[in-house]
Amino acid sequence: MKFMTKMFAGQSLISWILQLILIYLAWQVADHHIENNLWTIAGAGVILLLTYISLSHDSKQRNK
């Protein structure tokens, strides 16, 4: 998974993918294609946490 560590605009590809997934999820909720319930909020929270971890890892990689 070496390609996932490549940086684009200061972030790894995995960070970009996670952010796009979060945007897609928010868009689907706004268009009422996905219910706005506890499962959706928990899923968004997990994606948000993974995004934060990924961005933190990217920051450490830049500082090396």
C-alpha positions as a Markdown table, in Angstrom:
| # | Residue | x | y | z |
|---|---|---|---|---|
| 1 | Met | 0.0 | 0.0 | 0.0 |
| 2 | Lys | 2.9 | 2.3 | -0.9 |
| 3 | Phe | 0.6 | 4.4 | -3.1 |
| 4 | Met | -1.5 | 5.4 | -0.1 |
| 5 | Thr | 1.4 | 7.2 | 1.5 |
| 6 | Lys | 2.0 | 9.4 | -1.6 |
| 7 | Met | 1.3 | 13.0 | -0.8 |
| 8 | Phe | -1.0 | 15.3 | -2.8 |
| 9 | Ala | -1.5 | 18.9 | -1.8 |
| 10 | Gly | 0.1 | 18.1 | 1.6 |
| 11 | Gln | -2.2 | 15.1 | 2.4 |
| 12 | Ser | -2.0 | 11.4 | 1.7 |
| 13 | Leu | -4.4 | 9.8 | -0.7 |
| 14 | Ile | -6.1 | 7.9 | 2.2 |
| 15 | Ser | -6.8 | 11.3 | 3.8 |
| 16 | Trp | -8.4 | 12.6 | 0.6 |
| 17 | Ile | -10.5 | 9.5 | 0.2 |
| 18 | Leu | -11.8 | 9.6 | 3.8 |
| 19 | Gln | -12.7 | 13.3 | 3.3 |
| 20 | Leu | -14.5 | 12.5 | 0.1 |
| 21 | Ile | -16.4 | 9.7 | 1.8 |
| 22 | Leu | -17.5 | 12.1 | 4.6 |
| 23 | Ile | -18.6 | 14.7 | 2.0 |
| 24 | Tyr | -20.6 | 12.0 | 0.1 |
| 25 | Leu | -22.2 | 10.8 | 3.3 |
| 26 | Ala | -23.3 | 14.3 | 4.3 |
| 27 | Trp | -24.6 | 14.9 | 0.8 |
| 28 | Gln | -26.7 | 11.7 | 0.9 |
| 29 | Val | -28.2 | 12.7 | 4.3 |
| 30 | Ala | -28.9 | 16.2 | 3.0 |
| 31 | Asp | -30.7 | 14.7 | -0.1 |
| 32 | His | -32.7 | 12.3 | 2.2 |
| 33 | His | -31.2 | 9.2 | 0.5 |
| 34 | Ile | -29.8 | 8.1 | 3.9 |
| 35 | Glu | -31.6 | 8.5 | 7.1 |
| 36 | Asn | -30.2 | 10.9 | 9.7 |
| 37 | Asn | -30.1 | 8.5 | 12.7 |
| 38 | Leu | -27.7 | 7.2 | 15.3 |
| 39 | Trp | -26.1 | 4.7 | 12.9 |
| 40 | Thr | -25.4 | 7.5 | 10.3 |
| 41 | Ile | -24.0 | 9.8 | 13.0 |
| 42 | Ala | -21.8 | 7.0 | 14.5 |
| 43 | Gly | -20.6 | 6.1 | 11.0 |
| 44 | Ala | -19.7 | 9.7 | 10.3 |
| 45 | Gly | -17.9 | 9.9 | 13.7 |
| 46 | Val | -15.8 | 6.8 | 12.8 |
| 47 | Ile | -14.9 | 8.3 | 9.4 |
| 48 | Leu | -14.1 | 11.6 | 11.1 |
| 49 | Leu | -11.8 | 9.9 | 13.6 |
| 50 | Leu | -10.0 | 7.9 | 10.9 |
| 51 | Thr | -9.6 | 11.2 | 8.9 |
| 52 | Tyr | -8.1 | 12.9 | 12.0 |
| 53 | Ile | -5.7 | 9.9 | 12.6 |
| 54 | Ser | -4.7 | 9.9 | 8.9 |
| 55 | Leu | -4.0 | 13.7 | 8.9 |
| 56 | Ser | -2.0 | 13.3 | 12.1 |
| 57 | His | 0.1 | 10.6 | 10.5 |
| 58 | Asp | 0.6 | 12.8 | 7.4 |
| 59 | Ser | 1.9 | 15.6 | 9.7 |
| 60 | Lys | 4.4 | 13.3 | 11.3 |
| 61 | Gln | 5.6 | 12.2 | 7.9 |
| 62 | Arg | 6.1 | 15.8 | 6.7 |
| 63 | Asn | 8.1 | 16.6 | 9.9 |
| 64 | Lys | 10.6 | 13.7 | 9.3 |
